[in-house]
Structures are given as C-alpha cells and as structure tokens.
Amino acid sequence: MAMIRFENVTKRYRGTKRPALSEVDFNVEAGEFVFLVGASGSGKSSCLRLILREDVPSAGRVAVLGRDLRSLPNRKVPYFRRHIGSVFQDFRLLSSKTVYQNVAFSLQVIGSSRGFIQQAVPEALALVGLDGKAKRMPHELSGGEQQRVAIARAIVNRPKVLLADEPTGNLDPATSVDIMQLLARINAGGTTVVMATHEASFVDQMQRRVIELKEGEMVRDELGGGYGDTSGIPRLHPEAVRGAAATAALTAVREAQRETSAVPAIAPDAGQQPVQPDPDVRVDPSARPDPEPQPAPTPRTNPIVIPDVQVDELGVADRLGLSGDDEEVGPTS
C-alpha cells in the first residue's frame, strides 16, 4: 500500500521565478525508510510541508494514507495529522513544561482520555530511552535528550508515518548516531519514515532508499543508494579575508592545523642518556642511511556504524502500535 503518493507535483511560491518543486513523481510504500537528499533549496522541506498538508501543490496531486490532500477540508486537517508524526532540527519543545507534559500535550489537544495518556506517555519515553526523566525540564536535558523527547512526542499517538526534517542537524556526531539508531528501531517496528538530511555518512552507510532533488526536480530514486553528490553540503574552508584581526585569526587556525597533523617526537626512555657524537669521528653526510619510513598516522575519527536492528526486541514498540497494522490510531484504538 502506498502511504505517500506524489503525482507530477509542482509547487510555486509567490515572488519566486523558479518553482520549489517541478513535476515530482514518486510513491512511498508502507514500512519504507526513505532519505530525501539534495542541496539547500532543492525542495526537500517543500515535500515534507506538502505531506503534512501545510501547503497544497500548484499542480499535480499529493495523496497520503489514501487521501487526496487538495480535497481535504481545512477542518479535517488536524484529524489527518494525528496519523503523521514530525520531528524537526530545532526540537520545538515547550520550555515551560516537563518532559512528560511535552509528550502528553500532543494527546491532550486531540482529546485523548487521561487513562490513555497515562499509559502511552511512559511507553513512548521508554522507547526513546528517557526512563526516569519524565519530570525534567527541557533546559535540564542535553541536545540529544531534547530530540528524543521530540521523537517521543511524534510517536506517542501511534502514527503510521514519521517525517524527520534534519533531525540531527543540531547534534554532535555521537549523539546523531544514537538518534539514527532510534529512528531505525522505530522503522523496524513498522512505521514509515521519510527523512530529509544533509548527513551523507548516514545515508551512505544505512543503504536505504534515496530520493535526490536538485533545484526542485527529482533527479534520482534509488533503492539501497548512497548520498551521491556532496558538493552542495556546506563546508568550512578558509577564505581570503582582509583586516589585521581576521588575518591573525586565520593564521592561528592554520598553525593549529599544522600542529595537530605533525607526528610527535618520541621521548627517550627514563634514565637513558642521549648519545654524544665522538669528536674524532667524521661522518660523511652523503653516507648517512636513509631514515626509516614512519607508519601512516591513525585516523582520528571512528567510522559510524548503524547496528542491525532486532525486531523481536522491540516489545515496547509493539505495545505502542508501531507494527504497521491498519488499526485506528489515537484514543479510539
């Protein structure tokens, strides 16, 4: 069953010459994990907004869970969104509410019963590894923990589709791995995941389906694909700058790079005296032996490894209803 269907979708915004999306056509089946990749401005976020029914296409058709979203009345949009979870780069937590209250809020606004909330919220927090932190405030958590709260809030209503827009964009590499492992576990439980990302390493190593966009056009749809062209990913490169302060800062950066790349000298053993040359022995410089080759330096970073997911260990995920079945979601389940 196609969970998401784009049929020749074009999206134009006022005041822009080039359309944000141009005749994009693809299907996402139930249970898939799909990466949306491409440079900034390629149309990834526009796709997610159309799936969430935050926008409607200028031409073409977007259908989600079997519903044509252009014909969906505005009054029914909140009910439609109960079936779709969303996670963003900036977490979007309520700073004045506890972890428990943040997750429960998404159920309260749709009228879930107190009993359902009391059962579903702890189970969602357990799934994302936040046992014992229900009473914490967002500012008391690390960035990775805040993103886990956002993921718990997104899945607590048992959505059939989870959208993730650069969910690791504000996280350090180690924490990003944890979040990717969590998303892989949620997907293994049956939830369809669509993730827009610039994280080429994750895309390359996970080998899931990749849809690549370029200037609003879909240029690749590949099963088990890698990120592809990384030239559009922002990188830090020293540029020619003017001014004494800027020049001094750039010189300091380059000096630090030289120091970290230099091989450290080997100190003599404790108690060992340095060998003094014999003054009566003259050494021909041309007869000196060649220096012994130095071993190649060990890489400073460890490869990112996404472990295999054991679905039979996802008991909590099954209790949350993340099993890909077609039962009704939310408080009516």
N, C-alpha and C positions, 0 to 999 in steps of 0.2 A: 504494500500500500504506500502510495506517495504521501508523505507527511507535508511536503512543501513542493509547490509546482510554480515555476516561472515560465510563462509562455510569451516569448517575444516582448519582453518588458522594456519599455523606455520610460525614463523619468527625467523631466526637465524642471529646473527651478528658475523662477523669475530673475532676470538680471544676469543670467549666465548664457554665454554663446554655445558652449558645448554641453550636451546632456550628461547628467550624472550617470545614467545607465542607458545603453543603446542596444535594443533588441537582444536582451539577455534571456537565455532559454536553458533551463535545467530542472531536474527533479531531485529531491532528497527522499530516500526511502526510509521506512521505519527502522530504527536501530542503527542508522549510519552515524559515523563521526566524520564531519566534513570541515576542512580548513578552507576559509576564504583568504586568499593572499593577493598581494599587489601593493604598489607604492601608495603613499598617502594621496587621497583624491582619486583613487582608481574606481571607487564605487562600493567598497565593502560595507561601510556603515549605511549607505543608502539601501542596500539589500536587506540589512537587518531591520531598518526602520519600516520597510515595506512588509516584512514578515510580521512585525509587531502591530501593523496597521496604524503606525504613527503617520505614515504617508500613504498615498494611493498612486498607482502608476499613471503616467500621462498617456500611455498606450500599452496595449497588451493586457495580460491577466496574471494575477497572483492568487493562488489558492493555497490555503493552509488548513490541514485537517479536513479536507474536502469542502471547505467553504470558499467561495469567490469573495475576496475581501472588498472589492469595489461595490458589491451589492450588499455588504453587511451594514445594517443601520448603526448609526453612532451610539444609540442607546444600548446596543448589544456588544459593543467593543469590549467593555470591562468583563463581561462574561466570557468572551472569546479568549481574552488574555489570561484567564485562570488556567488555561491549558498550556501556557508558554511561560517558562522561567527565563529570566535575563540577568546577566552578570556583566558589570562594566569595569573599566580600568580604574575608576575613581571610587569604587566601593558603594558610595551613595547610602551610607548608614545614617540613622537618626542619632545625632550626637547626644541628645538628652535622654535616650532610652537605653536600657541594658541590652545585653546580647539576646536574652530571652525575649524581651519586649520587641526588639527589632524583627526577630523572626516571626513572632506571633502577630505583629501588626499586619502582615500581608494576609493573614487569615481573618483577622478581625474586620478588615474593611469589606470583606465579601460575606460577612455574617456567619462565619463558622461557629459552631457551638463551643462552649467552654470546655466540655469534655474532649472534643476532638482536638482543640488547641493544646490541652494539657498532655495529650498523648503524642501528637505529631511533632511538636516543637522539640522535646528532648530526643526523639528518634532522629530528627534531622541534624541536631547538634552532635549526636553520637556518630552519625555517618561521616561528618566532616571533621571529626577528631577534636571537638570542643567540649568534651565531657568536663564538668566541674567549673566551667567558665560562664554559666548562664547569667550570673549576677554581675559580671564585669561590665564596665562602660567601654564604649569604643576606644576612647583615648588611652585606656589601660592595656590595649592589645597591640601586638606588632602588626605590620602591614599584611603579612601572610594570614594572621588570625582574623583580621578585619575582612579579608577577601573570603575566608572560609565562612564567616557569618553571612556575607552577601550570597554565597552559594547555598548555604542552608536556607536562607530566606527564599531563594529562587526555586528550590526543590520541595519545600515543605508542603506545597499544595499538590504534590504528585503530578508535575507537568509531563506532557508527552514529548515536548520539545524544549531543549535548553539552548538559549542563544548566549554566546560569550563574545564580548567586544573588547579585544586586547586585555584579557583578564590578568595577564602577568606583566603588563606594561609598567606598573609602578613598583615592582617587586625585584629583589635581588635574585641572582641565578639559582641559588639553592632553594629558596622559597618558591620560585617559579616551578621547579621540578616537582615539589610537593603538590602544588595546585594542579599541574598537568596530570599527575598520578590520580588525584581525586576526580578530575573530570573523566579520566579513562575508566575509573571504577563506576562512576555514575552511568556512563555509556554502556559498560558491560552489563549493568542491570536492566538495560532495555530502553533507556531514554535516548532519543535522537539528539545529537549535539552538533551545532553549527558554530564554529569559532573563527572570528576574524583576527588575524595576528600578523605581526612582523617578525615573530620568533622563528627564524629559519631553522635553527638547530632542532627544535621540537618537531617541526614539520618533516624534516629530513629523516629523523630517527624513528618517528612513530609510523611512518609509511601508511597513512590513511588516504582517503580521497582528497584531492586538491582541486579547487576551482580557482583559477587565476584570472584576475581582472586587470585591464590596462586601459586607462582613460575611458572608463565606462563600458568597455566591450569585454566579453568573455573570450579569452584567448586560449584557455586550456581547461580541460576537465579530465582528470587522470586518476585512476584507481591506484592506490599504493604509490603515490608520487612524492617527490620532494618539493622544496620551496621554489626552486628554479632561479630566476634572475634576482640577485640580491643587490643590484646596483641602485635600486630605489630605496634601500634601507638607509636611514640617516646614520652617518658615521662621524667620529671625531677625528678630524685631520687638521694639523696646524696650518694656518693660512698666513700669508704675508700681512703684517699689521704695522701700523705707524704709531709713533709715540714712544717715549723712553720707558714708561711703565709697562706698556704692552710688550715691548721688545724684551725687557728684563724677565717678564713672566714666561714668555715663550722660551727664552734661553734656559730658565730654570727647569722647565718641563723636559727639554731635550737633554739637559745634563742628567736629570733623574733617569731618563730612559737609558742613557749610556751606562750609568752606574748599575742599574738592575740587570742589564744584559752582559756586563763584564763577568768573567769567571773569577771567583775569589781565589786569592793566593793561598797555598797550603802552608800552614804554620808548622815550624819544626816541632818534633816531639818534645815533651817536657824533659828537661835535663840534658838535652842534646845540644852540643856546642856547634856553631856554624864552622864549616871547614874553611881554613885560611889558605890562600894560594901560596905555594913555595916561591919565594922571590927569585931563586936561582933557575927556575924552570920557565922557559919562554914558550908560549903557546902560539902556534900559527893560526890566526883567525880563520884562514881558509880551510884548515884541517879539522875544525870543530865538527862533531857529529850533529846530524840533523836533529832538531827537537822531536821528542816523542809525540805522536798525534794525541790530541786531547779528545776524550769521549764527547759525543754530542750532548748538549745540555738537555736535562729532563724537562718536558713540557710543564708549564706552571699550572695549567688547568686540567681538570679531570673531565673525561667525556661524560656527557649527560646520558644516563641510561633510564629508560622507562621500562620498569619490570613488567613481565607478563601478569595479567590480572586473572585471579582465580575467582570465577563467578560463584563457585559454591561457598565462598567465604563471605558473600555479600548478604548475610542474613538480614541485616538492618535495612539494606536497600530493598529487599523483597517486602519487608514489613511496611516500607514507605510506599510501596506500589510501583517501584521503578522496575517493572518486569516486562514492560512493553505490551501489556494486555490492553484491551479496548474498554475496560470498565470505566464508568463515570468517575471523574475526579472531584476532589474537594469534599466539602462537608456532606454531600449527598451519597458518598461512597459507602 
